Amino acid sequence: MARSDAAADIAGVRDGLRSSSDPRVEATRAKLFDAVRELSAAGEDISVSSVAKAAGVGRATFYTHFSGIDDLALHLQETTFHALALEARAEIAQGGDALAQSQRALIAHYGAYRPLYAATFSVAVPRGVESRVAALMREEILAHIRLLIDIPAGVDPDLAATYLAHAAMGLIASWVVGDVETEPERLADHLTDLMPAWMSGPIALPPEIAADERNEEYPK
């Protein structure tokens, strides 16, 4: 089998695992995410070898799930964005202060995994990791905007979601890599204050968001 064919096969397996609800797959991903957090908390080097060793799995198992550390980081953020978005929608539907809570939870997540994200955000490539993460965040923001009952006249949901995602990720990435120095709480407060007030408006919660989905777990 040609190397390109083998790579395509492995990529196909990874894509299938990402959407899998198999308890064994979820357990392995959880072990890898937990390992990254433990290494981050200990200030240890984060590499495929160190993560696999800390998780108690082989490198081959790691590569079955992720193409590398940057891919793991991207998936970790995607999982977190989605879970936080579901929590925020449920909180808004109940009249809670979802915006501030979600920003605090988001920054707490980046703080817990800061060494991992610092390494990935520091890679200087055209439209690199930061832009790909912003694209993931944009999808969740856009989904939220489309649920809002009152959107200001003239606001284009796609443009608004793109702007908000890239602005937020630009600030978060600058904090993660150390270009901006501030306390996590202050950063979360600024992200909240800089968000348009209409983003906290009432939403029409779709019936397909079931109660168990609103409580979906994310790596903290």
N, C-alpha and C positions, 0 to 999 in steps of 0.2 A: 504493500500500500504506500502511495506517495505521501511525503510529509504533509503536504497541503491537505490531502484527504483525511489523514489522521487528525490534523488540527481541527478540521471541520467537524469530524465525528465527535471529538471531545467537546467542542463548543456546543454541539447539539445536545450532548448529555447535560452540560451545565444549564442550558436553557430549560431543559425538562425538569431538572432538579429545582430550579428557582420557583417554578409554579407548583411544585409537588407539596402535598400535605401529608406525605408519608411520615409517621412519627420518627422513624429512624433518620430520615433526611433532616427533619427539623432538629432532632437531638444533636446531630453532628454539627449543624450550623450554629446551634446554641453553644456547643463546646468551643468552637472556633471564636465566636464573638466574646465568650467569657474569657478565653485565653488572652485575647487582645486587650481586654479591659485590665486583667491582672498584670500583664506586662506593662501596660501604660501606667498603672498605679505604682508599680515598682520602679519605673524609670528605666526599664530594660529595653534593649534593642528589639525592634519589631521587624521580623523577617519571616519568610515562609517557614524556614526551619524552626525558628524560635516559637512561632505560633503553633505549628503542628506538634512540636514537642510538649508545649504547655497544655495543649488540648488532648494529648494522649493519642494522637492519630499520626499516620504516616504522611509524608509529603505527597504521595500519590493521591491520598484521600483529599488533601487540601486542594490539589489541582483538579480533582474531579468536580469540586464545588466552585472554585474561583481560579481565574487565570493568573492571579498574582495579588499582592497586598493592595494595590490600588483598586482592583476589582472587588475585593472584600470590603474595602472602605466605601466604595460606591453603593454596594448592596446594603451595607449597614445603614447608610444614610437614607436610602430609599425606603427601607423597612421602618425607620424612625419617622420620616416625614409622613408616611401613610398612617401610621398608628396615631401620631399626634394630631393629624387632621381629623381622624374619626373621633378622637376624644374631644377636640374643639367643637365639632359640629354638635355632638351630644350635649356639651356644656352650654352652648349658645341656645339650643332648643329648650334648655331648662332655665334659661335666664341668668347663667353664670358669667363670670368675667373670663371668658375663654382665651381672649387674645393675650392678656398678660401671663396667664398660666402656661399657655403653649410656648411663649417666648422664653420663659424661665426654664421650662423643661427642655427646650431645644438647646439652650446654652449650657445647661447642666450636662446634657449628653455630650456636647463637643468638649466640655471640660474633662469629662471622664475618659474620653478617647483622644485627648489632645495630641499626644505624641504620634499616634497613627495618622491623624489628619494633618498635622504639621508636616509630616514626611510627604504625604501625597499632594498637599497644596503647594509645596515648595518646588515641585517639578515644573520647570519652565518649558512648556510645549504650547504651540498655537492652539487656542480654544481648548485648553487642557482640562484637568480634573475639576477645577472650580466652575468652569462653564458647564460641564456635564452634570455636576451636582445641582447647579442653578436650574438646569433644564428639568431635573426631577422635581425640585421644589416648585417650579412654575406649574407643573401639572396639578399638584395638590392645591395651589393657590387658585388656579383657574377653575378647578372643580368647586372650590368654596365660593368664588365670585358668582358662578352660575346658579348657586343655591340661594343667593341673597334675594330678598324680596324687593328691596329698594336699592337700585344702582343709580348714581348721579347721571343726569342726562349728558350725553356726549362721551361717556367713559367706554372705551373699547376694552372688553374683558381680556382679550389676548394681549394687547399692549400693556394693560395694567399689570397682569400676572407676570409678564416678562420683565417689566421694570422692577416690580417689587422683589421678585426672586433674585435677580442679578444684584440689586442694591443690597439686599440682606446678606447674600452670600459673599459679596465683596467685603462687607464689614466683618462678618464672622471669620472669613479666611484671614483677613488682616490681623484679627485678634489671635487666631490660632497660631499663626507663624511668628507672632511677636512684634509685628509692625505697629500695632495699636496696643497700648497698655492701659487696662482698666479692669475693675473688678467684674466678675461674671454677672452679679446682680445689676450693676450699672449698665452693662452692655445690654442685658435683657430689657431693662427699663427704656433704654434709648430705642431699641428695635420696636418696642410697643408704642412709644410716643411718636415715632416717625411713620407708623402705619396709618393710612387714611382712616378717619373716624367711621366712614361708611362700611369699612370691612368688619366692624363689630355689630352691624345691623342684624335684624332678625332674618332667619333662613327658613326655607321650605324643606324640611328634612325628608328625603326620599324614603319610602317604606322599605327599600331593599337594604338600608343600613340597619341591620338587626341589632338587638341589644348586646348579643355576644360579640359582634364586630366592634361595637363602640368601646368595649373593654379590651380590645386587642393589645397584646403585650408588645413592647419594643425594648431593645437593648438599652438599659439605663446606666 
